[in-house]
Amino acid sequence: MAEVVLMPQLGESVTEGTIGQWLKKVGDTVEKYESLLEVMTDKVNAEVPAPVGGTVSKILVKEGQTVGVGTPICEIAVSGEEESPSSEAQEGPETAQPSQSQANSGSPEMAQTHQEGVEVSSNGDSLRGRYSPAVRRLASENHINPDTIDGTGAKGRVTRQDILKAISEQRESATEPARTPSQEAQAEPSAAPSPTSSPSANETPVLQGAPAVIDPEDEIVPLPSVRKVIAERMVRSKTTVPHAWLMMEVDVSGLVALREQLKEEFKAKEGISLTYVPFMLKAVVQALKAVPEMNAQWNGDSIVMKKRINIGMATATDRGLIVPVIKNADEKSLVGLARSSQDLVKRARNGRLTMDDLTGGTFTVDNTGAIGTVLTYPIINAPEVGIITMEAIVKRPVVVQDMVAIRSMMNICISFDHRVVDGAEAGKFVRIVKENLEAVGPSTSIY
């Protein structure tokens, strides 16, 4: 039989994905877990592995097309199974003419029963002879009665594609709340959408607002898919999350001295550069342990306190900003954080991240100082509670023990969800990050 591959869940709160590139074509063989296609996720291309081994028999969604999670995107003829890619064409003789039992579908043995809002047949055997084995099997596994479906095949026969469409519609209807008759009456289409209604795919908040003024010499650049995803998510976060912000300055003179002392030896020993990022990651991990309210997520009428500490790292690529995640960051040494962070950044910029690399984040760190900024107001990566930036390290005169000294100073800025935490918790968190960074000196061990 053919295995139907569905658009996977690409991360928290993600409801759709865009096909970036098919890595396998119809007729190609594919091993289980081998990369099948690239999907544009939350700001990145993620490779989707094949759930089974076999031959790609059908591609149902074209490159560049955006579909919802759970939508069938291709079919794989499983190795060793009898069904071939052309099996649907062989279904005709079996379903070309309705059987006598179909004519008597109103008989007691074919009475319909409602199970979880889906109509199913009370006698599966009565479906034999009227539908192909593939259709019967798929319908049975998903509690769908083929008698209720208008077939699109020859002479109105129900094909496997008709069943797949019904499965997709069933999933969509399952996510909609039940409505009373009075609510149904009020749901008549109106000339204009309600201000509170959800925007359609072509009416995202990104595309709303005052139109641009276009002069004859101006160039109009179509919005790339990735840029559209970034824009939509930023608008959603900024308009639905009550952002609050604060900043502290940190004296990182000791950290700068330690890095200068160790960077050549570290490069020779580890094969990677020693940057300031792993020190920041370590300081954030320690602060999240001390203030667990910051390692949480907003959940509508509740707050989810996350037990794992997974740090997202905002990373600039030529396709836009993406946020790969260091899983279980609290279990890694400073060297381990250095390896993990640089590996993720490299793969992000090469477009080689997996879906697992992009999901599960509980807090985000952004190294905005890499582009020279000294003060930023980052947008929260919802549903996380906060995002913190490390700004550029600048030498400037400061007062130390009533004397003016030249010190290496860095600002750290945090945006936090004021629904979950107040300034007291956020301030405590930033203060602990500051204290941990200022505690680093030439005598600090990084192993």
ROTORSE-753221 format. One line per field, with one value per residue (C-alpha): residue number from 0; x, z, y. Coordinates in nm, 3 decimals. Each point is the difference from the previous one (the first is absolute). Last residue first. Layout:
BEGIN
num <- NUM;...
px <- X;...
pz <- Z;...
py <- Y;...
END
This chain:
BEGIN
num <- 446;445;444;443;442;441;440;439;438;437;436;435;434;433;432;431;430;429;428;427;426;425;424;423;422;421;420;419;418;417;416;415;414;413;412;411;410;409;408;407;406;405;404;403;402;401;400;399;398;397;396;395;394;393;392;391;390;389;388;387;386;385;384;383;382;381;380;379;378;377;376;375;374;373;372;371;370;369;368;367;366;365;364;363;362;361;360;359;358;357;356;355;354;353;352;351;350;349;348;347;346;345;344;343;342;341;340;339;338;337;336;335;334;333;332;331;330;329;328;327;326;325;324;323;322;321;320;319;318;317;316;315;314;313;312;311;310;309;308;307;306;305;304;303;302;301;300;299;298;297;296;295;294;293;292;291;290;289;288;287;286;285;284;283;282;281;280;279;278;277;276;275;274;273;272;271;270;269;268;267;266;265;264;263;262;261;260;259;258;257;256;255;254;253;252;251;250;249;248;247;246;245;244;243;242;241;240;239;238;237;236;235;234;233;232;231;230;229;228;227;226;225;224;223;222;221;220;219;218;217;216;215;214;213;212;211;210;209;208;207;206;205;204;203;202;201;200;199;198;197;196;195;194;193;192;191;190;189;188;187;186;185;184;183;182;181;180;179;178;177;176;175;174;173;172;171;170;169;168;167;166;165;164;163;162;161;160;159;158;157;156;155;154;153;152;151;150;149;148;147;146;145;144;143;142;141;140;139;138;137;136;135;134;133;132;131;130;129;128;127;126;125;124;123;122;121;120;119;118;117;116;115;114;113;112;111;110;109;108;107;106;105;104;103;102;101;100;99;98;97;96;95;94;93;92;91;90;89;88;87;86;85;84;83;82;81;80;79;78;77;76;75;74;73;72;71;70;69;68;67;66;65;64;63;62;61;60;59;58;57;56;55;54;53;52;51;50;49;48;47;46;45;44;43;42;41;40;39;38;37;36;35;34;33;32;31;30;29;28;27;26;25;24;23;22;21;20;19;18;17;16;15;14;13;12;11;10;9;8;7;6;5;4;3;2;1;0
px <- 3.639;-0.018;0.202;-0.013;0.338;0.003;-0.348;-0.369;-0.200;-0.128;-0.185;-0.162;-0.101;-0.157;-0.202;-0.114;-0.106;-0.189;-0.207;-0.065;-0.122;-0.232;-0.141;-0.054;-0.116;-0.296;-0.035;-0.261;-0.235;0.290;0.167;0.366;0.242;0.355;0.304;0.362;0.245;0.373;0.293;0.376;0.152;0.211;0.022;-0.121;0.043;-0.258;0.026;-0.049;-0.158;-0.025;0.195;-0.082;0.098;-0.293;-0.125;-0.289;-0.336;-0.111;-0.374;-0.263;-0.330;-0.287;-0.318;-0.004;-0.326;0.115;0.350;-0.004;0.091;0.336;0.046;0.363;0.285;0.374;-0.016;0.318;-0.115;0.134;-0.151;-0.340;0.096;-0.358;-0.088;-0.340;-0.189;-0.200;0.079;-0.158;0.026;0.248;0.280;-0.257;-0.133;0.346;0.248;0.202;-0.070;0.370;-0.044;-0.194;0.257;0.280;-0.202;-0.103;0.358;0.127;-0.254;0.050;0.382;0.007;-0.270;0.204;0.306;-0.199;-0.120;-0.333;-0.281;-0.173;-0.024;-0.240;-0.070;0.181;-0.267;0.016;-0.168;-0.015;0.041;-0.012;0.091;0.357;0.037;-0.013;-0.027;-0.220;0.121;-0.265;0.092;-0.165;-0.023;-0.220;-0.255;-0.226;-0.256;-0.312;-0.219;-0.379;-0.312;0.157;0.314;0.289;0.334;0.263;0.373;-0.024;-0.205;0.291;0.203;0.313;0.019;-0.072;0.283;0.251;-0.105;0.030;0.356;0.099;-0.148;0.182;0.331;-0.076;-0.055;0.322;0.196;0.266;0.055;-0.025;0.252;-0.011;0.371;0.151;-0.292;0.002;0.373;-0.043;-0.306;0.123;0.159;-0.205;-0.315;0.098;0.077;-0.335;-0.183;0.178;-0.088;-0.363;-0.148;-0.372;-0.264;-0.363;-0.311;-0.378;-0.299;-0.369;-0.190;-0.371;-0.025;-0.279;0.097;0.378;-0.009;-0.247;0.181;0.332;-0.153;-0.148;0.320;0.218;-0.238;-0.017;0.379;0.025;-0.250;0.175;-0.202;0.003;0.240;-0.152;0.262;-0.062;0.066;-0.370;-0.077;-0.187;-0.160;-0.043;-0.343;-0.119;-0.050;-0.056;0.234;0.193;-0.324;-0.076;-0.275;0.101;0.026;-0.320;-0.012;-0.166;-0.319;0.007;-0.055;-0.286;0.041;-0.196;-0.305;-0.133;-0.020;-0.261;0.148;-0.280;-0.233;0.268;0.037;-0.371;0.019;0.280;0.360;0.266;0.353;0.217;0.312;-0.188;-0.131;0.353;0.094;-0.312;0.069;0.349;-0.138;-0.266;0.268;0.197;-0.315;-0.057;0.365;-0.048;-0.274;-0.376;-0.164;-0.216;-0.006;0.380;0.143;-0.113;-0.211;-0.248;0.059;-0.264;0.006;0.376;-0.071;0.299;0.140;0.363;0.141;-0.319;0.012;0.365;-0.063;-0.315;0.165;0.308;-0.208;-0.202;-0.358;-0.339;0.094;0.043;-0.175;-0.253;0.287;0.056;-0.340;-0.095;0.127;0.161;-0.118;0.237;-0.108;0.185;-0.180;-0.334;-0.154;-0.142;-0.232;0.143;-0.122;-0.339;-0.059;0.033;0.298;-0.224;0.131;0.348;-0.076;-0.103;0.343;0.078;0.181;0.356;0.126;0.201;0.071;0.134;0.253;0.287;0.058;0.031;0.276;0.221;0.266;0.010;-0.167;0.141;0.224;0.366;0.136;-0.268;-0.137;0.058;-0.267;0.038;-0.118;-0.308;-0.107;0.057;0.146;-0.149;0.122;0.225;0.106;0.350;0.087;-0.312;-0.216;-0.133;0.317;-0.086;0.172;0.325;0.146;0.064;0.132;-0.221;-0.044;0.210;0.193;-0.101;0.284;-0.052;0.034;-0.019;-0.208;-0.258;-0.014;0.066;-0.010;0.278;-0.075;0.057;0.308;0.070;-0.170;-0.115;0.178;-0.131;-0.034;-0.073;-0.298;-0.161;0.273;0.208;0.166;-0.320;0.075;-0.152;-0.348;-0.159;-0.127;-0.315;-0.137;0.306;-0.090;0.290;0.213;-0.011;-0.286;0.036;-0.166;-0.131;0.165;-0.249;0.150;-0.104;-0.101
pz <- 3.137;-0.029;0.313;0.129;0.107;-0.264;0.111;-0.013;0.299;-0.205;-0.232;0.288;0.175;-0.317;-0.070;0.363;-0.036;-0.318;0.179;0.302;-0.228;-0.184;0.328;0.145;-0.331;-0.007;-0.145;-0.192;-0.149;-0.024;-0.268;0.004;-0.212;0.131;-0.069;0.096;-0.038;-0.023;0.156;-0.036;0.257;-0.004;0.358;0.190;0.375;0.278;0.039;-0.374;-0.196;-0.370;-0.307;-0.322;-0.187;-0.192;-0.015;-0.251;0.134;0.149;-0.047;0.213;-0.104;0.233;0.086;-0.283;-0.192;-0.187;-0.118;0.170;-0.211;0.083;0.120;-0.074;0.149;-0.078;-0.358;-0.185;-0.230;0.230;0.292;-0.098;0.148;0.067;0.276;0.009;0.270;0.008;-0.345;-0.090;-0.377;-0.262;0.029;0.012;-0.336;-0.149;-0.090;-0.320;-0.158;-0.020;0.227;0.250;-0.018;0.097;0.274;0.146;0.006;0.152;0.282;0.076;0.012;0.218;0.228;0.045;0.083;0.264;0.136;-0.105;0.215;0.046;-0.379;-0.016;-0.372;-0.178;-0.232;-0.348;-0.037;-0.352;-0.142;-0.376;-0.305;-0.020;0.363;0.333;0.309;0.307;0.239;0.179;0.339;0.118;0.378;0.081;0.281;-0.168;0.222;-0.216;0.099;-0.015;-0.151;-0.338;0.010;0.057;0.014;0.270;0.066;0.134;0.297;0.077;0.150;0.151;-0.257;-0.277;0.130;-0.015;-0.357;-0.095;0.136;-0.191;-0.322;0.049;0.051;-0.304;-0.212;0.086;-0.267;0.016;-0.358;-0.102;-0.050;0.365;0.088;-0.248;0.026;0.381;0.016;-0.223;0.188;0.356;0.124;-0.220;0.118;0.365;-0.037;-0.170;0.274;0.271;-0.168;-0.032;0.205;-0.064;-0.075;0.077;-0.219;0.032;-0.220;0.015;-0.282;0.033;-0.242;-0.261;-0.230;0.013;-0.022;-0.289;-0.192;0.046;-0.110;-0.315;-0.091;0.042;-0.204;-0.276;-0.007;-0.040;-0.286;-0.184;-0.035;-0.364;-0.069;-0.152;-0.142;0.012;-0.301;-0.070;0.364;0.230;0.320;0.222;0.110;0.355;0.208;-0.071;-0.174;0.311;0.199;-0.220;-0.257;-0.275;0.232;0.168;0.294;0.319;0.087;0.269;-0.229;-0.165;-0.372;-0.239;-0.215;0.239;-0.023;0.228;0.330;0.211;-0.096;0.089;0.340;0.057;-0.102;0.255;-0.110;0.066;0.016;-0.313;0.033;-0.087;-0.317;-0.132;0.083;-0.173;-0.306;-0.028;0.043;-0.263;-0.243;0.067;-0.064;-0.334;-0.091;0.069;-0.259;0.033;-0.330;-0.172;-0.340;-0.020;0.309;0.181;0.261;0.213;0.354;0.250;-0.125;0.066;0.377;0.186;0.326;-0.093;-0.011;-0.164;-0.280;-0.076;-0.005;-0.210;-0.252;-0.036;-0.023;-0.285;0.063;-0.081;0.040;0.375;0.176;0.162;0.192;0.200;0.167;0.219;-0.262;0.119;0.026;0.191;0.293;0.260;-0.117;-0.168;-0.121;-0.345;-0.080;-0.262;0.166;0.053;-0.373;-0.140;-0.212;-0.205;-0.332;0.144;0.088;-0.360;-0.119;-0.160;-0.334;-0.081;0.348;-0.042;-0.367;0.067;0.279;-0.235;-0.081;0.372;0.020;-0.241;0.260;0.083;0.275;0.066;0.290;0.015;0.028;0.096;-0.282;0.135;-0.030;0.015;0.170;0.195;0.223;0.373;0.062;-0.246;-0.351;-0.169;-0.361;-0.109;-0.133;-0.099;0.232;-0.083;-0.109;-0.085;-0.018;0.188;0.030;0.326;0.350;0.270;0.199;-0.257;0.167;-0.022;-0.047;0.155;-0.195;0.237;0.129;0.196;-0.239;-0.369;-0.083;-0.175;-0.147;0.039;0.220;0.079;0.319;-0.173;-0.333;-0.315;-0.353;-0.272;-0.228;0.069;0.107;0.316;0.151;-0.049;0.074;0.214;0.072;0.226;0.347;0.204;0.354;0.206;0.362;0.129;-0.273;-0.344;0.044;-0.305;-0.342;-0.056;-0.179;-0.124;-0.007;-0.312;0.036
py <- 2.328;0.381;0.068;0.359;0.146;0.277;0.114;-0.086;0.128;0.296;-0.238;-0.185;0.322;0.143;-0.314;0.007;0.365;-0.081;-0.266;0.218;0.278;-0.238;-0.130;0.348;0.149;-0.231;-0.348;-0.197;0.259;0.248;-0.213;0.101;0.200;0.000;0.216;-0.070;0.290;-0.067;0.186;-0.052;0.232;0.316;0.127;0.306;-0.028;-0.002;-0.379;-0.049;0.287;-0.071;0.110;-0.188;-0.312;-0.145;-0.358;-0.013;-0.111;-0.332;-0.039;-0.170;-0.159;-0.077;-0.189;-0.252;-0.044;0.205;0.095;0.339;0.304;0.158;0.361;0.085;0.204;-0.012;-0.126;-0.092;-0.281;-0.272;0.192;-0.142;-0.335;-0.116;-0.246;-0.174;-0.192;-0.327;-0.138;-0.334;0.018;0.114;-0.255;-0.282;0.114;-0.053;0.271;-0.019;0.339;0.087;0.301;-0.209;-0.280;0.237;0.168;-0.336;-0.132;0.324;-0.012;-0.368;0.017;0.313;-0.140;-0.316;0.209;0.188;-0.331;-0.144;-0.141;0.335;0.037;-0.293;0.063;0.282;0.144;0.150;0.343;0.140;0.352;0.032;-0.208;0.134;-0.100;0.187;-0.219;0.044;-0.268;-0.206;-0.142;-0.321;-0.030;-0.298;0.021;0.254;0.171;0.027;0.294;-0.025;0.158;0.072;-0.214;0.242;-0.178;-0.041;0.021;0.356;-0.120;-0.234;0.289;-0.160;-0.279;0.248;0.221;-0.286;-0.079;0.367;0.021;-0.313;0.137;0.330;-0.180;-0.217;0.316;0.186;-0.184;-0.273;-0.110;-0.364;-0.280;-0.099;-0.011;0.246;0.242;-0.020;0.070;0.305;0.130;-0.055;0.324;0.232;-0.179;0.036;0.372;0.067;-0.190;0.199;0.331;-0.108;0.286;-0.043;0.262;-0.076;0.029;-0.024;-0.075;-0.089;-0.166;-0.070;-0.297;0.000;0.288;-0.039;-0.377;-0.007;0.273;-0.181;-0.329;0.152;0.183;-0.308;-0.215;0.262;0.031;-0.378;-0.003;0.283;0.325;0.106;0.291;0.314;0.237;0.375;0.227;0.060;0.089;-0.236;0.130;-0.304;-0.114;0.074;-0.311;-0.366;-0.241;-0.101;-0.034;-0.302;0.041;-0.245;-0.299;0.111;0.235;-0.125;0.183;0.266;0.297;-0.192;-0.049;0.224;-0.071;-0.257;-0.376;-0.156;-0.117;0.147;-0.280;-0.254;0.168;-0.037;-0.365;-0.053;-0.020;-0.265;0.135;-0.046;-0.219;-0.318;0.164;0.038;-0.358;-0.133;0.215;-0.155;-0.352;0.070;0.114;-0.319;-0.206;0.174;-0.061;-0.373;-0.001;-0.010;-0.095;0.259;-0.168;0.027;0.165;0.313;-0.174;0.190;-0.124;-0.116;-0.359;-0.008;-0.008;0.148;-0.130;0.083;-0.354;-0.125;0.256;-0.074;-0.376;0.023;0.235;-0.221;-0.317;0.155;0.102;-0.157;-0.365;0.021;0.286;-0.234;-0.164;0.322;-0.026;0.294;0.241;0.319;0.360;0.226;0.221;-0.206;-0.313;0.041;-0.326;-0.060;-0.287;-0.236;-0.321;0.162;0.065;0.352;-0.097;-0.225;0.126;-0.036;-0.361;-0.063;0.115;0.333;-0.033;0.114;-0.081;-0.319;0.053;0.352;-0.064;-0.074;0.368;0.061;-0.259;0.194;0.075;-0.371;-0.200;-0.346;0.096;-0.102;0.353;0.251;0.211;0.350;0.267;0.377;0.319;-0.111;0.292;-0.057;0.346;0.248;0.068;0.257;-0.059;0.105;-0.343;-0.192;-0.208;-0.349;-0.176;-0.360;-0.338;0.067;-0.348;-0.184;0.050;0.141;0.326;0.194;0.279;0.367;0.248;0.342;0.326;0.295;0.291;-0.199;-0.285;-0.011;-0.371;-0.188;-0.340;-0.373;-0.023;-0.366;-0.123;-0.321;-0.034;0.165;-0.129;0.252;-0.061;0.337;0.241;0.019;0.309;0.199;0.364;0.275;-0.133;0.261;-0.086;0.042;0.013;0.094;0.077;-0.209;-0.148;-0.153;-0.243;-0.221;0.040;-0.352;-0.293;-0.261;-0.349;-0.190;-0.363
END
